[in-house]
Amino acid sequence: MDVKVRYFASLRDRMGKGDESVSFDKDTATVADLWSKVSSEPMPESILVAVNMEYTDSSHELKNGDEVAFFPPVTGG
């Protein structure tokens, strides 16, 4: 299974790239599994996640060809 991953704002700086393609050897994976594959750090609870432009959570099951976007928490003022 292959998914496209996009990082925004400070996550782009932290990850050192704006996007990447990630492959899994298995047919099923969650957003949390994806985060574990792309980062050695635990997934922050406050991170926002969208799969195919719809907000979801870390338990969302991914499908081949999905686009996953990670957004840092946003504060206003």
For each residue, the residues with C-beta under 8 A, 3 or more apart:
1: 23 24 26 27 28 29 62 63 64
2: 21 22 23 24 64 65
3: 21 22 24 34 62 64 65 66 67 68
4: 19 20 21 22 66 67 68
5: 19 20 21 22 34 38 67 68 69 70
6: 18 19 67 68 69 70
7: 11 12 14 15 17 18 19 69 70
8: 11 12 69 70 71 72
9: 12 13 71 72
10: 13 14 72
11: 7 8 14 15 47 70 71 72
12: 7 8 9 15 17 18
13: 9 10 16
14: 7 10 11
15: 7 11 12 38 39
16: 13
17: 7 12 20
18: 6 7 12
19: 4 5 6 7
20: 4 5 17 38
21: 2 3 4 5
22: 2 3 4 5 34 37 38
23: 1 2
24: 1 2 3 27 29 33 37
25:
26: 1 29
27: 1 24 64
28: 1 61 62
29: 1 24 26 33 34 61 62
30: 33 34 58 59 60 61 62
31: 34 35 49 51 56 57 58 59 60 62 68
32: 35 36 43 58 59
33: 24 29 30 36 37 62
34: 3 5 22 29 30 31 37 38 62 68
35: 31 32 38 39 43 58 70
36: 32 33 39 43
37: 22 24 33 34
38: 5 15 20 22 34 35
39: 15 35 36 43
40:
41:
42:
43: 32 35 36 39 47 58
44: 47 73
45:
46: 72 73
47: 11 43 44 70 71 72 73
48: 55 70 71 72 73 74
49: 31 55 56 57 58 60 68 69 70 71
50: 53 54 55 56 68 69 71
51: 31 54 56 60 62 66 67 68 69
52: 66 67
53: 50 67 69
54: 50 51
55: 48 49 50
56: 31 49 50 51 60
57: 31 49 60
58: 30 31 32 35 43 49
59: 30 31 32
60: 30 31 49 51 56 57
61: 28 29 30
62: 1 3 28 29 30 31 33 34 51 66 68
63: 1 66
64: 1 2 3 27
65: 2 3
66: 3 4 51 52 62 63
67: 3 4 5 6 51 52 53
68: 3 4 5 6 31 34 49 50 51 62
69: 5 6 7 8 49 50 51 53
70: 5 6 7 8 11 35 47 48 49
71: 8 9 11 47 48 49 50 74
72: 8 9 10 11 46 47 48
73: 44 46 47 48
74: 48 71
75:
76:
77:
